[in-house]
């Protein structure tokens, strides 16, 4: 019988996960399909029950369910425990197990585009929300030695610094001059707003500083746009999206899919190169 997988959340129509996973099933000749299902928080428990009865093998979880799903799962992998959010669920004999592949997906995409040498370099994570939490956890687990954090609300940055033993907290009022950094990772939702505004003076940045923004819709945030105008190497969030999906796919099937091909398919439909070097 054909196996089936899903992504649940709300809204869900815009999700590119079905295109990506279905093309991987096809490439690897796996008899399975992947569908989007709109689930509101108040229906989550019933939806999970239905998915169990209907034989779902595994699914991705997106906004606004990533934290809310935890009480309904049988177990949580350490990757999700540290972050307090789940983006991947796998069926097992003992029930649903929750994982989080967002952080490792980020690191794989970052190193794919910029190499591994930045592990020894000095970096800054901007933001201290759920996305930043997954990323700093994965950076630390991957051996990044010198990562600072900054956030509009200082207290949240201090919490992450302590929890993940980050080097320093940079106060928000000091983000104008970021000349000491070799890489900067923008994790906030500021770039989703049309009035996005950054106090950073991009001309103070080192020419070699690598810039990453985890957003890919809009394709080019103001943050990336300004960095590009200053001739810096930049990547948007498409690589992270594809690599978190590849990690989920691997958890479900034991096979690692081709990430390069789907990156270029999505680049064609979404807006061009996701990385400018
Ligand atoms: P997510 O799970 O997407 O990370 P979140 O947990 O709500 O969402 O965190 C949003 C992040 O974006 C936070 O770091 C937030 O800063 P605050 O902690 O000060 O709220 C940041 N953020 C949102 N809007 C912002 C803005 N206009 N300028 C700067 N930072 C912003």
py3Dmol code that shows the C-alpha trace and the ligand (Angstrom):
import py3Dmol

protein = """\
ATOM      1  CA  UNK A   1       0.000   0.000   0.000  1.00  0.00           C
ATOM      2  CA  UNK A   2       1.179   3.505  -0.789  1.00  0.00           C
ATOM      3  CA  UNK A   3       2.600   5.217   2.311  1.00  0.00           C
ATOM      4  CA  UNK A   4       1.570   8.767   3.135  1.00  0.00           C
ATOM      5  CA  UNK A   5       3.180  11.706   4.878  1.00  0.00           C
ATOM      6  CA  UNK A   6       1.946  15.242   5.553  1.00  0.00           C
ATOM      7  CA  UNK A   7       2.631  18.755   6.733  1.00  0.00           C
ATOM      8  CA  UNK A   8       0.189  20.211   9.263  1.00  0.00           C
ATOM      9  CA  UNK A   9      -0.304  23.839  10.275  1.00  0.00           C
ATOM     10  CA  UNK A  10      -2.321  26.941   9.444  1.00  0.00           C
ATOM     11  CA  UNK A  11      -2.043  28.576   6.964  1.00  0.00           C
ATOM     12  CA  UNK A  12      -0.709  25.708   4.862  1.00  0.00           C
ATOM     13  CA  UNK A  13      -1.575  26.454   1.224  1.00  0.00           C
ATOM     14  CA  UNK A  14       1.701  28.304   0.603  1.00  0.00           C
ATOM     15  CA  UNK A  15       3.866  25.395   1.822  1.00  0.00           C
ATOM     16  CA  UNK A  16       6.541  24.188  -0.599  1.00  0.00           C
ATOM     17  CA  UNK A  17       7.084  20.990   1.407  1.00  0.00           C
ATOM     18  CA  UNK A  18       4.694  18.858  -0.701  1.00  0.00           C
ATOM     19  CA  UNK A  19       6.507  19.724  -3.980  1.00  0.00           C
ATOM     20  CA  UNK A  20       9.846  18.954  -2.352  1.00  0.00           C
ATOM     21  CA  UNK A  21       9.010  15.664  -0.645  1.00  0.00           C
ATOM     22  CA  UNK A  22       6.951  14.335  -3.554  1.00  0.00           C
ATOM     23  CA  UNK A  23       9.805  14.995  -5.957  1.00  0.00           C
ATOM     24  CA  UNK A  24      12.191  13.151  -3.622  1.00  0.00           C
ATOM     25  CA  UNK A  25       9.805  10.167  -3.397  1.00  0.00           C
ATOM     26  CA  UNK A  26       9.703  10.103  -7.183  1.00  0.00           C
ATOM     27  CA  UNK A  27      13.491  10.412  -7.616  1.00  0.00           C
ATOM     28  CA  UNK A  28      14.136   7.621  -5.125  1.00  0.00           C
ATOM     29  CA  UNK A  29      11.260   5.472  -6.428  1.00  0.00           C
ATOM     30  CA  UNK A  30       9.585   5.300  -3.037  1.00  0.00           C
ATOM     31  CA  UNK A  31       5.885   4.473  -3.253  1.00  0.00           C
ATOM     32  CA  UNK A  32       4.639   7.304  -1.046  1.00  0.00           C
ATOM     33  CA  UNK A  33       2.900  10.655  -1.141  1.00  0.00           C
ATOM     34  CA  UNK A  34       3.046  13.855   0.941  1.00  0.00           C
ATOM     35  CA  UNK A  35       0.063  16.142   1.464  1.00  0.00           C
ATOM     36  CA  UNK A  36      -0.665  19.494   3.160  1.00  0.00           C
ATOM     37  CA  UNK A  37      -3.364  19.396   5.865  1.00  0.00           C
ATOM     38  CA  UNK A  38      -4.714  22.551   7.438  1.00  0.00           C
ATOM     39  CA  UNK A  39      -5.009  22.014  11.195  1.00  0.00           C
ATOM     40  CA  UNK A  40      -6.023  24.701  13.697  1.00  0.00           C
ATOM     41  CA  UNK A  41      -4.643  24.471  17.252  1.00  0.00           C
ATOM     42  CA  UNK A  42      -8.057  23.617  18.739  1.00  0.00           C
ATOM     43  CA  UNK A  43      -8.361  20.588  16.416  1.00  0.00           C
ATOM     44  CA  UNK A  44      -4.821  19.301  16.879  1.00  0.00           C
ATOM     45  CA  UNK A  45      -5.600  16.364  19.183  1.00  0.00           C
ATOM     46  CA  UNK A  46      -8.414  15.105  16.962  1.00  0.00           C
ATOM     47  CA  UNK A  47      -6.319  15.573  13.836  1.00  0.00           C
ATOM     48  CA  UNK A  48      -3.528  13.473  15.342  1.00  0.00           C
ATOM     49  CA  UNK A  49      -5.996  10.770  16.262  1.00  0.00           C
ATOM     50  CA  UNK A  50      -7.342  10.722  12.704  1.00  0.00           C
ATOM     51  CA  UNK A  51      -3.821  10.574  11.254  1.00  0.00           C
ATOM     52  CA  UNK A  52      -3.018   7.603  13.498  1.00  0.00           C
ATOM     53  CA  UNK A  53      -6.135   5.715  12.388  1.00  0.00           C
ATOM     54  CA  UNK A  54      -5.540   6.553   8.725  1.00  0.00           C
ATOM     55  CA  UNK A  55      -1.973   5.196   8.849  1.00  0.00           C
ATOM     56  CA  UNK A  56       0.113   8.336   8.392  1.00  0.00           C
ATOM     57  CA  UNK A  57       3.823   7.381   8.551  1.00  0.00           C
ATOM     58  CA  UNK A  58       5.162  10.776   9.557  1.00  0.00           C
ATOM     59  CA  UNK A  59       4.597  14.478   9.163  1.00  0.00           C
ATOM     60  CA  UNK A  60       6.067  17.946   9.420  1.00  0.00           C
ATOM     61  CA  UNK A  61       4.656  20.513  11.792  1.00  0.00           C
ATOM     62  CA  UNK A  62       4.589  24.213  11.060  1.00  0.00           C
ATOM     63  CA  UNK A  63       3.187  27.437  12.521  1.00  0.00           C
ATOM     64  CA  UNK A  64       1.290  27.628  14.906  1.00  0.00           C
ATOM     65  CA  UNK A  65       1.622  24.026  16.118  1.00  0.00           C
ATOM     66  CA  UNK A  66       5.348  23.498  16.709  1.00  0.00           C
ATOM     67  CA  UNK A  67       5.137  23.862  20.508  1.00  0.00           C
ATOM     68  CA  UNK A  68       1.488  22.914  20.927  1.00  0.00           C
ATOM     69  CA  UNK A  69       2.009  19.413  19.568  1.00  0.00           C
ATOM     70  CA  UNK A  70       4.467  18.342  22.268  1.00  0.00           C
ATOM     71  CA  UNK A  71       1.933  17.156  24.913  1.00  0.00           C
ATOM     72  CA  UNK A  72       0.290  14.850  22.356  1.00  0.00           C
ATOM     73  CA  UNK A  73       3.460  12.937  21.392  1.00  0.00           C
ATOM     74  CA  UNK A  74       4.770   9.723  23.006  1.00  0.00           C
ATOM     75  CA  UNK A  75       8.375  10.927  23.127  1.00  0.00           C
ATOM     76  CA  UNK A  76      10.599  13.851  22.183  1.00  0.00           C
ATOM     77  CA  UNK A  77      14.075  13.521  20.721  1.00  0.00           C
ATOM     78  CA  UNK A  78      16.835  15.657  22.384  1.00  0.00           C
ATOM     79  CA  UNK A  79      16.908  17.871  19.245  1.00  0.00           C
ATOM     80  CA  UNK A  80      13.347  18.977  20.003  1.00  0.00           C
ATOM     81  CA  UNK A  81      13.742  18.929  23.778  1.00  0.00           C
ATOM     82  CA  UNK A  82      16.465  21.567  23.753  1.00  0.00           C
ATOM     83  CA  UNK A  83      14.401  23.860  21.560  1.00  0.00           C
ATOM     84  CA  UNK A  84      10.944  23.178  23.006  1.00  0.00           C
ATOM     85  CA  UNK A  85       9.484  22.838  19.506  1.00  0.00           C
ATOM     86  CA  UNK A  86       8.885  20.019  17.028  1.00  0.00           C
ATOM     87  CA  UNK A  87       8.958  20.247  13.233  1.00  0.00           C
ATOM     88  CA  UNK A  88       9.093  16.532  12.381  1.00  0.00           C
ATOM     89  CA  UNK A  89       7.069  13.601  13.717  1.00  0.00           C
ATOM     90  CA  UNK A  90       7.682   9.939  12.965  1.00  0.00           C
ATOM     91  CA  UNK A  91       5.396   6.963  13.563  1.00  0.00           C
ATOM     92  CA  UNK A  92       6.933   4.191  15.687  1.00  0.00           C
ATOM     93  CA  UNK A  93       5.650   1.032  17.416  1.00  0.00           C
ATOM     94  CA  UNK A  94       5.497   3.102  20.592  1.00  0.00           C
ATOM     95  CA  UNK A  95       3.583   6.024  19.116  1.00  0.00           C
ATOM     96  CA  UNK A  96       4.545   9.384  17.641  1.00  0.00           C
ATOM     97  CA  UNK A  97       8.103  10.653  18.244  1.00  0.00           C
ATOM     98  CA  UNK A  98       8.919  14.362  17.807  1.00  0.00           C
ATOM     99  CA  UNK A  99      12.170  15.771  16.388  1.00  0.00           C
ATOM    100  CA  UNK A 100      13.421  19.171  15.334  1.00  0.00           C
ATOM    101  CA  UNK A 101      15.461  19.411  12.133  1.00  0.00           C
ATOM    102  CA  UNK A 102      15.356  23.213  11.734  1.00  0.00           C
ATOM    103  CA  UNK A 103      18.668  23.883  13.494  1.00  0.00           C
ATOM    104  CA  UNK A 104      20.661  21.154  11.790  1.00  0.00           C
ATOM    105  CA  UNK A 105      18.990  22.140   8.515  1.00  0.00           C
ATOM    106  CA  UNK A 106      20.283  25.671   9.026  1.00  0.00           C
ATOM    107  CA  UNK A 107      23.855  24.544   9.734  1.00  0.00           C
ATOM    108  CA  UNK A 108      23.914  22.205   6.705  1.00  0.00           C
ATOM    109  CA  UNK A 109      22.694  24.973   4.404  1.00  0.00           C
ATOM    110  CA  UNK A 110      25.091  27.528   5.921  1.00  0.00           C
ATOM    111  CA  UNK A 111      28.105  25.242   5.476  1.00  0.00           C
ATOM    112  CA  UNK A 112      26.969  24.171   2.036  1.00  0.00           C
ATOM    113  CA  UNK A 113      27.083  27.795   0.885  1.00  0.00           C
ATOM    114  CA  UNK A 114      29.914  29.201   3.040  1.00  0.00           C
ATOM    115  CA  UNK A 115      32.059  26.200   4.060  1.00  0.00           C
ATOM    116  CA  UNK A 116      33.006  24.842   7.472  1.00  0.00           C
ATOM    117  CA  UNK A 117      35.870  27.209   8.276  1.00  0.00           C
ATOM    118  CA  UNK A 118      33.494  29.616  10.040  1.00  0.00           C
ATOM    119  CA  UNK A 119      33.288  27.165  12.960  1.00  0.00           C
ATOM    120  CA  UNK A 120      36.411  28.848  14.340  1.00  0.00           C
ATOM    121  CA  UNK A 121      35.313  32.381  13.408  1.00  0.00           C
ATOM    122  CA  UNK A 122      33.351  35.022  15.296  1.00  0.00           C
ATOM    123  CA  UNK A 123      29.617  35.127  14.621  1.00  0.00           C
ATOM    124  CA  UNK A 124      26.498  36.976  15.695  1.00  0.00           C
ATOM    125  CA  UNK A 125      22.944  35.641  15.881  1.00  0.00           C
ATOM    126  CA  UNK A 126      20.312  38.383  15.659  1.00  0.00           C
ATOM    127  CA  UNK A 127      17.114  37.392  17.487  1.00  0.00           C
ATOM    128  CA  UNK A 128      16.215  35.265  20.483  1.00  0.00           C
ATOM    129  CA  UNK A 129      12.890  33.659  19.523  1.00  0.00           C
ATOM    130  CA  UNK A 130      12.082  30.061  18.637  1.00  0.00           C
ATOM    131  CA  UNK A 131      14.040  30.122  15.375  1.00  0.00           C
ATOM    132  CA  UNK A 132      17.168  31.527  17.052  1.00  0.00           C
ATOM    133  CA  UNK A 133      16.950  28.865  19.754  1.00  0.00           C
ATOM    134  CA  UNK A 134      17.084  26.030  17.205  1.00  0.00           C
ATOM    135  CA  UNK A 135      19.952  27.661  15.360  1.00  0.00           C
ATOM    136  CA  UNK A 136      22.168  28.398  18.364  1.00  0.00           C
ATOM    137  CA  UNK A 137      21.627  24.854  19.659  1.00  0.00           C
ATOM    138  CA  UNK A 138      22.734  23.406  16.303  1.00  0.00           C
ATOM    139  CA  UNK A 139      25.671  25.842  15.978  1.00  0.00           C
ATOM    140  CA  UNK A 140      26.973  24.824  19.399  1.00  0.00           C
ATOM    141  CA  UNK A 141      26.465  21.109  18.652  1.00  0.00           C
ATOM    142  CA  UNK A 142      28.350  21.554  15.362  1.00  0.00           C
ATOM    143  CA  UNK A 143      31.391  23.080  17.051  1.00  0.00           C
ATOM    144  CA  UNK A 144      30.923  26.822  16.493  1.00  0.00           C
ATOM    145  CA  UNK A 145      33.222  28.260  19.147  1.00  0.00           C
ATOM    146  CA  UNK A 146      32.545  31.980  19.258  1.00  0.00           C
ATOM    147  CA  UNK A 147      28.912  32.986  18.819  1.00  0.00           C
ATOM    148  CA  UNK A 148      27.409  36.184  20.247  1.00  0.00           C
ATOM    149  CA  UNK A 149      23.719  37.032  20.375  1.00  0.00           C
ATOM    150  CA  UNK A 150      21.701  40.233  20.185  1.00  0.00           C
ATOM    151  CA  UNK A 151      17.981  40.853  20.477  1.00  0.00           C
ATOM    152  CA  UNK A 152      15.646  43.834  20.651  1.00  0.00           C
ATOM    153  CA  UNK A 153      14.526  42.560  24.081  1.00  0.00           C
ATOM    154  CA  UNK A 154      17.730  42.062  26.057  1.00  0.00           C
ATOM    155  CA  UNK A 155      16.282  39.597  28.597  1.00  0.00           C
ATOM    156  CA  UNK A 156      15.500  37.004  25.945  1.00  0.00           C
ATOM    157  CA  UNK A 157      19.066  37.179  24.620  1.00  0.00           C
ATOM    158  CA  UNK A 158      20.430  36.703  28.143  1.00  0.00           C
ATOM    159  CA  UNK A 159      18.311  33.565  28.579  1.00  0.00           C
ATOM    160  CA  UNK A 160      19.733  32.015  25.396  1.00  0.00           C
ATOM    161  CA  UNK A 161      23.282  33.081  26.234  1.00  0.00           C
ATOM    162  CA  UNK A 162      23.098  31.268  29.570  1.00  0.00           C
ATOM    163  CA  UNK A 163      21.311  28.194  28.273  1.00  0.00           C
ATOM    164  CA  UNK A 164      23.586  27.627  25.261  1.00  0.00           C
ATOM    165  CA  UNK A 165      26.789  29.094  26.741  1.00  0.00           C
ATOM    166  CA  UNK A 166      27.103  31.752  24.043  1.00  0.00           C
ATOM    167  CA  UNK A 167      30.113  34.061  24.159  1.00  0.00           C
ATOM    168  CA  UNK A 168      28.591  37.531  24.636  1.00  0.00           C
ATOM    169  CA  UNK A 169      25.340  39.446  24.481  1.00  0.00           C
ATOM    170  CA  UNK A 170      25.537  42.513  22.267  1.00  0.00           C
ATOM    171  CA  UNK A 171      23.122  45.224  23.341  1.00  0.00           C
ATOM    172  CA  UNK A 172      20.614  46.197  20.645  1.00  0.00           C
ATOM    173  CA  UNK A 173      21.682  49.832  20.780  1.00  0.00           C
ATOM    174  CA  UNK A 174      25.178  48.719  19.760  1.00  0.00           C
ATOM    175  CA  UNK A 175      24.256  46.880  16.564  1.00  0.00           C
ATOM    176  CA  UNK A 176      25.164  49.795  14.332  1.00  0.00           C
ATOM    177  CA  UNK A 177      28.776  48.700  14.208  1.00  0.00           C
ATOM    178  CA  UNK A 178      29.245  44.971  13.587  1.00  0.00           C
ATOM    179  CA  UNK A 179      32.811  45.208  12.289  1.00  0.00           C
ATOM    180  CA  UNK A 180      34.153  42.465  14.581  1.00  0.00           C
ATOM    181  CA  UNK A 181      32.030  39.681  13.049  1.00  0.00           C
ATOM    182  CA  UNK A 182      32.945  37.098  10.390  1.00  0.00           C
ATOM    183  CA  UNK A 183      29.355  35.939   9.995  1.00  0.00           C
ATOM    184  CA  UNK A 184      25.903  37.248  10.949  1.00  0.00           C
ATOM    185  CA  UNK A 185      22.687  35.216  11.085  1.00  0.00           C
ATOM    186  CA  UNK A 186      19.379  37.117  10.985  1.00  0.00           C
ATOM    187  CA  UNK A 187      16.636  35.003  12.639  1.00  0.00           C
ATOM    188  CA  UNK A 188      13.980  37.576  13.562  1.00  0.00           C
ATOM    189  CA  UNK A 189      10.600  38.079  11.952  1.00  0.00           C
ATOM    190  CA  UNK A 190      11.467  41.741  11.281  1.00  0.00           C
ATOM    191  CA  UNK A 191      12.143  40.896   7.625  1.00  0.00           C
ATOM    192  CA  UNK A 192       8.548  39.719   7.153  1.00  0.00           C
ATOM    193  CA  UNK A 193       7.322  43.293   7.630  1.00  0.00           C
ATOM    194  CA  UNK A 194       7.164  45.720   4.738  1.00  0.00           C
ATOM    195  CA  UNK A 195       8.515  48.462   7.015  1.00  0.00           C
ATOM    196  CA  UNK A 196      11.584  46.428   7.991  1.00  0.00           C
ATOM    197  CA  UNK A 197      14.282  48.734   9.242  1.00  0.00           C
ATOM    198  CA  UNK A 198      17.801  48.030  10.536  1.00  0.00           C
ATOM    199  CA  UNK A 199      20.032  50.438  12.455  1.00  0.00           C
ATOM    200  CA  UNK A 200      23.125  48.557  11.199  1.00  0.00           C
ATOM    201  CA  UNK A 201      25.780  50.512   9.330  1.00  0.00           C
ATOM    202  CA  UNK A 202      26.584  47.962   6.673  1.00  0.00           C
ATOM    203  CA  UNK A 203      29.667  49.822   5.550  1.00  0.00           C
ATOM    204  CA  UNK A 204      31.324  48.975   8.873  1.00  0.00           C
ATOM    205  CA  UNK A 205      31.147  45.231   8.138  1.00  0.00           C
ATOM    206  CA  UNK A 206      34.226  43.318   7.000  1.00  0.00           C
ATOM    207  CA  UNK A 207      34.153  42.630   3.260  1.00  0.00           C
ATOM    208  CA  UNK A 208      34.580  38.914   4.070  1.00  0.00           C
ATOM    209  CA  UNK A 209      31.616  38.809   6.521  1.00  0.00           C
ATOM    210  CA  UNK A 210      29.047  36.156   5.510  1.00  0.00           C
ATOM    211  CA  UNK A 211      25.418  37.116   5.911  1.00  0.00           C
ATOM    212  CA  UNK A 212      22.527  34.711   6.366  1.00  0.00           C
ATOM    213  CA  UNK A 213      18.826  35.486   6.681  1.00  0.00           C
ATOM    214  CA  UNK A 214      16.508  32.567   7.452  1.00  0.00           C
ATOM    215  CA  UNK A 215      13.597  34.177   5.557  1.00  0.00           C
ATOM    216  CA  UNK A 216      12.964  33.288   1.897  1.00  0.00           C
ATOM    217  CA  UNK A 217       9.506  34.845   1.546  1.00  0.00           C
ATOM    218  CA  UNK A 218      10.080  37.717   0.816  1.00  0.00           C
ATOM    219  CA  UNK A 219      12.940  36.376  -1.300  1.00  0.00           C
ATOM    220  CA  UNK A 220      15.218  39.265  -0.378  1.00  0.00           C
ATOM    221  CA  UNK A 221      14.657  41.007   2.943  1.00  0.00           C
ATOM    222  CA  UNK A 222      15.865  44.585   3.419  1.00  0.00           C
ATOM    223  CA  UNK A 223      18.592  43.103   5.582  1.00  0.00           C
ATOM    224  CA  UNK A 224      19.907  40.969   2.704  1.00  0.00           C
ATOM    225  CA  UNK A 225      19.334  43.700   0.169  1.00  0.00           C
ATOM    226  CA  UNK A 226      21.470  46.157   2.094  1.00  0.00           C
ATOM    227  CA  UNK A 227      24.189  43.560   2.721  1.00  0.00           C
ATOM    228  CA  UNK A 228      24.264  42.754  -1.011  1.00  0.00           C
ATOM    229  CA  UNK A 229      24.536  46.424  -1.877  1.00  0.00           C
ATOM    230  CA  UNK A 230      27.687  46.478   0.222  1.00  0.00           C
ATOM    231  CA  UNK A 231      29.102  43.571  -1.821  1.00  0.00           C
ATOM    232  CA  UNK A 232      28.824  41.050   1.008  1.00  0.00           C
ATOM    233  CA  UNK A 233      28.226  37.328   0.446  1.00  0.00           C
ATOM    234  CA  UNK A 234      24.632  36.508   1.384  1.00  0.00           C
ATOM    235  CA  UNK A 235      22.230  33.564   1.535  1.00  0.00           C
ATOM    236  CA  UNK A 236      18.494  33.600   2.164  1.00  0.00           C
ATOM    237  CA  UNK A 237      16.473  30.894   3.975  1.00  0.00           C
ATOM    238  CA  UNK A 238      15.797  28.587   1.025  1.00  0.00           C
ATOM    239  CA  UNK A 239      18.769  26.341   1.807  1.00  0.00           C
ATOM    240  CA  UNK A 240      17.643  25.982   5.420  1.00  0.00           C
ATOM    241  CA  UNK A 241      14.155  25.066   4.263  1.00  0.00           C
ATOM    242  CA  UNK A 242      15.439  22.370   1.895  1.00  0.00           C
ATOM    243  CA  UNK A 243      17.928  20.932   4.383  1.00  0.00           C
ATOM    244  CA  UNK A 244      15.434  20.746   7.270  1.00  0.00           C
ATOM    245  CA  UNK A 245      13.188  18.846   4.847  1.00  0.00           C
ATOM    246  CA  UNK A 246      16.014  16.523   3.810  1.00  0.00           C
ATOM    247  CA  UNK A 247      16.693  15.708   7.470  1.00  0.00           C
ATOM    248  CA  UNK A 248      12.990  14.901   8.019  1.00  0.00           C
ATOM    249  CA  UNK A 249      12.982  12.740   4.881  1.00  0.00           C
ATOM    250  CA  UNK A 250      16.013  10.853   6.172  1.00  0.00           C
ATOM    251  CA  UNK A 251      14.350  10.241   9.550  1.00  0.00           C
ATOM    252  CA  UNK A 252      11.288   8.769   7.812  1.00  0.00           C
ATOM    253  CA  UNK A 253      12.891   6.746   5.020  1.00  0.00           C
ATOM    254  CA  UNK A 254      16.548   6.150   5.992  1.00  0.00           C
ATOM    255  CA  UNK A 255      17.546   7.663   2.610  1.00  0.00           C
ATOM    256  CA  UNK A 256      19.172  11.058   2.100  1.00  0.00           C
ATOM    257  CA  UNK A 257      17.587  12.938  -0.817  1.00  0.00           C
ATOM    258  CA  UNK A 258      19.235  15.161  -3.430  1.00  0.00           C
ATOM    259  CA  UNK A 259      19.114  18.715  -2.069  1.00  0.00           C
ATOM    260  CA  UNK A 260      20.859  20.488  -4.972  1.00  0.00           C
ATOM    261  CA  UNK A 261      18.227  19.614  -7.574  1.00  0.00           C
ATOM    262  CA  UNK A 262      15.284  20.797  -5.523  1.00  0.00           C
ATOM    263  CA  UNK A 263      17.104  24.009  -4.568  1.00  0.00           C
ATOM    264  CA  UNK A 264      17.391  24.882  -8.248  1.00  0.00           C
ATOM    265  CA  UNK A 265      13.755  23.924  -8.957  1.00  0.00           C
ATOM    266  CA  UNK A 266      12.571  26.172  -6.119  1.00  0.00           C
ATOM    267  CA  UNK A 267      14.944  28.978  -7.114  1.00  0.00           C
ATOM    268  CA  UNK A 268      13.377  28.975 -10.568  1.00  0.00           C
ATOM    269  CA  UNK A 269       9.862  29.300  -9.180  1.00  0.00           C
ATOM    270  CA  UNK A 270      10.611  31.620  -6.252  1.00  0.00           C
ATOM    271  CA  UNK A 271      13.032  34.299  -7.368  1.00  0.00           C
ATOM    272  CA  UNK A 272      16.530  33.394  -8.556  1.00  0.00           C
ATOM    273  CA  UNK A 273      19.753  32.501  -6.761  1.00  0.00           C
ATOM    274  CA  UNK A 274      19.333  31.946  -3.038  1.00  0.00           C
ATOM    275  CA  UNK A 275      23.001  32.669  -2.466  1.00  0.00           C
ATOM    276  CA  UNK A 276      25.106  35.531  -3.786  1.00  0.00           C
ATOM    277  CA  UNK A 277      28.837  35.131  -3.394  1.00  0.00           C
TER     278      UNK A 277
END
"""
ligand_1 = """\
31
LIG
P 10.172 32.774 15.903
O 9.713 31.456 16.437
O 9.864 33.027 14.455
O 11.612 33.044 16.201
P 9.319 34.498 18.080
O 9.651 33.461 19.085
O 8.060 35.278 18.229
O 9.246 33.877 16.615
O 10.577 35.522 17.978
C 10.573 36.606 17.099
C 11.948 37.258 17.122
O 11.939 38.363 16.204
C 12.354 37.836 18.458
O 13.765 37.812 18.568
C 11.838 39.272 18.331
O 12.449 40.184 19.200
P 11.812 40.449 20.681
O 12.267 39.301 21.529
O 12.387 41.757 21.102
O 10.315 40.493 20.485
C 12.245 39.556 16.919
N 11.521 40.674 16.298
C 10.243 40.698 15.876
N 9.952 41.907 15.330
C 11.078 42.649 15.389
C 11.433 43.979 14.989
N 10.550 44.792 14.396
N 12.700 44.405 15.209
C 13.592 43.610 15.810
N 13.327 42.351 16.219
C 12.089 41.865 16.021
"""
view = py3Dmol.view(width=600, height=400)
view.addModel(protein, "pdb")
view.setStyle({"model": 0}, {"cartoon": {"style": "trace"}})
view.addModel(ligand_1, "xyz")
view.setStyle({"model": 1}, {"stick": {}})
view.zoomTo()
view.show()
